[in-house]
Amino acid sequence: MTVLANILSLTIVFAVPLLLVALGGMYSEHSGVINIALEGIMVIGALCASFALKGFDSAGWGSTHPQIAMLISILIAGVAGMVFSILLAFAAINLRADQTIGGTALNIFAPAFAVVVTWAVQGQGLTTIQIPTWIRITQANFGLEAGNGFLDSLIFKYFYLTTPVAIVLFIIAWILMYKTSFGLRLRACGEHPQAADSVGINVYRMRYAGVLISGFLGGVGGIAYTIAVGSGFSASVGGYGFLALAVMIFGNWKPIQILGSAAFFALFKVIAAYNSSLPFLPKFEGLKDKSSLYQMLPYIVTMIVLVFTSKKSQAPKAEGIPYDKGTR
Amino acid sequence: MKKKSIGDNPAVVSILASIISIVVGLLLGFILLLILNPSKAGIGISAMLTTGFSSMDQFGKVLYQAAPLMLCGLSVGFAFKTGLFNIGASGQYTMGAFFALVGAIQFQLPWFVCLILAMIGGGIWGIFPGLFKAKFNVNEVITAIMFNWIAMFLVNLLLANMPTMLASAWGASNSDRTAALAKANPAAVIPKAGLNKLFGNSSWINISVFIAILVAILIWFILQKTTFGYELKACGMNKEASRYAGINANRNIVLSMIIAGALSGLGGGLYYLAGTIQYVLVKSILAMGFNGIPVALLANSNPLGTIFSSLFISFIQVGGSAMQPNFSSEATDIVIAVIIYLAAFSLLMKMVLSNLLKRTGKEDKKA
């Protein structure tokens, strides 16, 4: 039972970054901008938040006010991601550039920038930023006894502030998308920007909003990933930005389905990492490097799903097409 | 007759736009180095810009790395001409390297057969984005990104289960990489043809850069002088119009991606059959394929331009690794990223440049 609790707990902690970043992608694509730069945005968010956490730790303030320090770091990650995503928004919206190429540039820039900066700050060859251990929420925070029961493992084994933050952001995303005029306007810009413009919606401003919100969520997702991995930040988010794109497509650009597909992908990632200690999985006797097999599966499943669903895909119709007022 | 100003010549404008991108990229890279470590920034940037010419050995390394870069650049550029963004060059490159190494080590084949295998491996990996786009209308960028990861995990999985492929089967102790070709099959090493004598006994140099240049000329010929190339370009410019003109757009999309895949695959073969580098089983995607993107963008997807842009990217990469220990060698990637970013709105830049050149041309005439 403890194994099951551990797996569920790990699945949650890995689903959090996927959920956040895929929701980010959803905002951007509903506004009409393909955000392939999510990977890079995550790296920048994680970089800034990791430095913030390190700073709080060495100042001594972090260990006495762990969750406030964590909340501030999450905000820093979000704002950093937002600032970085301005580069994409500017190229895609103002300059009407090719969104995929612009995004690729940001994806190459971010990890390189992270390595160069950490190297310069921490000294030669020290490219990993250590994350302090006080950020974990324990039973003691709620005045409970530490234990090893099922619920203890399920809830507290990998419990960080990023999880409740993600739940709140998820609820906000659902309300914003379907219950407010902002959501309706945003979606209109991704479906038919000319029509949106004709009823007085500022398409450029809405697209900026979409990209910037996705930058914020991408940045928060970056630090959520770094915390989930647990071995510190070393200038990479392990392809989770790209995986989040797959989660978003798999989730049909809709918040609730994205939640489900984030959990699905996270489960496969966890199984890949812990396949040897799981008794119920097929053993594939004699096969070496089984983790590669399990890590490959989510990508293959995504491809199969895409092939079968693309005909009735719910992708925003105008995504990837720069909006030109003159074509109205 | 009205005299044409140089602003009307698209080739001149393209080259100018590329040069501006390079200069801005280097400048921003230098500014970042200045902010991070003012006292060492000068040494850093000069290392990036001079190391490639500092010795014949280093220059040999520039040429050696330029070959796979050129092929990945040709691959991305070829797909661009058909209106496709081939971000999957990395996966195709990985598969090409795998096929070449299996031919070389497992089946003990000579180098030229291994290179053909590399093209087949890359071509197979190019089928997926092309076919899924044509048949199921799945965005080729998404397919290609997924298949980059699938290629990496699949090659790791297969190599881990092919004991003869690993260095440990050939007298070395490590099992995390493929066997050294000098031990496993010297006939699979791409010949040096005496070039190493010319390059001060450089271990890097071989004939691969010349193979790559020949392929670049061949691709230029296909695109410029054949009906097939014309159809591909027509598809890239306007898919609907070309379909109306009787061109089978779906067939061309698939074919174009297969050829693009074969080019990247050949790049993987050239890199790993040189005998100097062994394939290491890592959990991250190989960067070479992604670096094909700036090569293609700088060359404006022109196959002949790719020869020069790949030499330049290879040159600053060799220089970048000489920036250590003052700076991390990733500083080069920052320059490359800026170049790609600027290339994203190259159309706008070219329009501005063209207008600027025309205006100065007119003023000259008045005076």
Interface residues (C-beta under 8 A of the other chain):
Chain A: I36 L87 A91 L95 R96 A97 D98 T100 I101 G102 T104 A105 L106 I108 F109 P111 A112 F113 V115 V116 V117 W119 A120 Q124 G125 T127 A235 S236 G238 G239 F242 L245 A246 I249 L287 K288 D289 S292 L293 Q295 M296 Y299 I300 T302 M303 L306 V307 S310 K311 S313
Chain B: L32 L36 N37 F85 I87 F128 F132 F136 N137 V138 V141 I142 T143 I145 M146 F147 W149 I150 F153 L154 N156 L157 A160 N161 L281 S284 I285 F290 I293 L297 Q324 P325 F327 S328 E330 A331 T332 D333 I334 I336 A337 V338 I340 Y341 A343 A344 F345 L347 L348
